[in-house]
């Protein structure tokens, strides 16, 4: 049994906590090979305001993350032939997402191994859903605080230092200097990696006149600086009728 489902108020998104707005819902990828459990989690997480994708395996998880990014991954360890612990280590090493293990493995050693792998929390099935939701809120809060404390925003080998308004690529040694507004827009795109963001979200305003092309001008300048500075693995894509998203292209 899953226990009693208790619906609570949604929490501000991770992106919102970092930007002082509440327009970007926190995004969660549920990695679960049991269709029933995946469906139940998706239904109730979306009801409290999260954006949710359900992946049956590591391959789908990677595809969803590359396409949309995520603030949190809920990861089952029992995924058939795949080792969920290896997936946890991969997520910690290569993404900015928080990781919570949700599994039927109750052994103390599994819990220790999961936390040592870098998972932010570990909860066993069956569980009370109100406890799961509380833990999700706590993990997202911690990540928001850590992101606000640590100045550097890292994506792959590229790091942005917002206060210094400098973008560096460790693999090539490239260094790009930005204006304050460019740095703020780039920080938002990097923190919400893979997610489509509107022009109002990128400027952190309540609204924009439809004819206002301020964001487009700044995006054009950022693209030019990335190109001229030799940083080619950060790509900003337009989203028709909406805004922009950032993708990290692998070499």
N, C-alpha and C positions, 0 to 999 in steps of 0.2 A: 504494500500500500504506500501511496505517496504522502499520506497525511492530509490534513485539512488545508485547502487552498485559501489563503487569506489575502485579499487584494489590498495593497497599500498604495499611497500616493507615489507617483514617479519622482525620481531624483533628478536634479539638474544634470545635463550631459557633461561628460568630461570636458568637451570643447567649451561648453558654456561656463564651466567653473574657471577655465583659463582665460576666457574672454569677457566675463562679466555679463553674458547674455544667456537666454534659455531657449534659443531657436534651433539648436542642433541636438537631437536626441542621441543619447548614448547608444552605441552600436555593439551588439553581441553576436558572436558566432558560437553556436552550440554544435559540438562535435560528438555525435551520438549515433551508433549504428542500429539502435532499436527504434524503429519508426514511431511506435506508440509514445515512447518517452520523449523523443524529439518533438513530436506534435504537441504533446501536453506542455512541454517547456516553452515552445514557441508561442502557443496560445496565451499562456498566462504572463509571459514576459512582455509580449506586445500589449496586453491589456493594461500594464502599468507604465507604458510609454516608451519602452526600448525598441530600437530597430533590431530585428532578429533574422539571422539566416541559420539554417540547419544543414550541417555537412555530415554525411555518413562515414567519411574517411578522411585521411590526411590530404589526399589529392584534391577533394572538393574544398577542404578548409583552405588550402593554399590558393585555389582559384578565387574563392570568395574574398580572401584577404587582399590579393592583388587587385581585384576589381573594385572593392568598396572600402577596404581597411576595416578596422574594428578597434573599439576601446577595450573589449574584454573577450576572452575565449573561455567558454565552459567546456572542459575536455574530459571525456570518458577515457579511462585507461584500457578498457576491454573493447578493442576494435578489430576483432577477428585476427587476421595474420599480422596486423600492424601493432607495434609496441607504442602504446600511448605515452609512456615515459619518454621515449625518444622524441615524440612530437612535442611534448612539453619543453624539452631542452631546446629543440629547434625554434619554437616560438619565442622563448626567452632570449635566445642568441640573435635572432634575425628580425624581430618585430618590436614595435613599441607597445603592443597590446599587453594588458594584464592577463594573467592566466589563473583560472580556478579549476582545480581537478574535482570532478563530480563522478564518483565511481562506486562500484559495489565491493571494491577491495578494502577490507577492514583491518588487515594486518598492520601492526605498528611500523614494521619495516617499510611497507609500501608508503605509508604516510611520511616517514622520514625521507625516503628516496624522492617522493614528489616535491617536498619542500626544499630538499637539497638541490633538486633540478632547477629550482628557481620559481616554482609556482607560488602565487601570492596567497592561496588558501587551498584547503583540501577538505571536502565534505563527502560523507559516505551515504549511499542509498541503503534503505529508504530514508527520506528526510522530510522534515516539516518545511513546507514551501515558504512560510513567513521567515524562517531562519535563513533559507537560501537567499531570499530577497534582501534581508538585512546584511548578509555577508557580501553580496554584490555591491550594495550601497557603500559599505565600508571599504572594499577594494578600490572602487572608483574614486572615492574621496582621497584615499592614500595616494593614488596615482596622480590625481589633480594637484595635490599639495607638493608631491615630489617634482612634478613638471614645473610648478611655479617657483620652487626653490632653486632648482638647477637651471642655470641660464642657458646652457647649450642644448640645442635640439638636434638630435642625430637621426639621419636616415642613411643606412648603408655606410659608405665612407665619407658622406657629406655631413658637415656640422654647421649649424647656424648659431652665431652668438648675437642674440637680439640686442643686448645693451651696447655692444660694440658695433652693431650693424655690419657684421662681417660674415661671409659664407666661405667655408674652407672645404677642400676635397683632399683627404689624407692620401688617396691613391695617386693623385697627380701633382699634389702640392699647389693646386690652383687656389687663388684667393680673390674674392669678389667683394667690393665695398658697395653698400646699399644706402639709400636714404632711409629716414625713420619710417615713413609710410611703406616703402618697399619691404623693409625688414618685418614690419608688423603683418603685412599681407602674406609674405613668404612663411612666417612663423605659423600663421593660421593654416595655410595649405599643408605644411609639413606635419603639424600636430594632427590634422584630420586627413592624413595620407590616404588617398584612394577615394575619398568621399566628395561628392559634388556639393559645392558651396555656392550660395547665391552671392551676388555683388554686395547686398546689404550686410551679409555675414562677414565678407572679406574686409569691408570698411568699418565693421562694428557700429552700424547705424540702425535706427529703427526702420528707416525707409529711404529710398532713393527715387528721384524723378526718373521715369523710364528713359528720358533722353540724356541722363547723366552718364557720360562715358569715362568718368574719372578712373574707375577700377580698370577698364580696358587699357587706358594709357599707362597706368602703373604696371599692369601685367606685361604689356609690350616692352616696357623698359627693363623689367626683370628678365624676360626672355632674352633680350639683347645682351644684357650683362652676363647671363649664364653662358650664352653662345660665345661671346668675345672672351670671357674668362676661362673657357675650356672646361666648364662643368656641364657635361652632356647627359649625365644619367638622371638628372632631375628634369622631368618633362611636365609642362603645364598644358592641359588639354581644355579647350572650351566645351561647355555643356550647353547645347542649343537652348535658348530661351530661359536660361537659368543663371549660369555663372561659369565656374571653373573647377577643375579637380587636378591634383598632382599625382603623378605616377613615378615610382622609382624604377628606372630601366636597368636591368642587370646587364653587365658586360658579357 
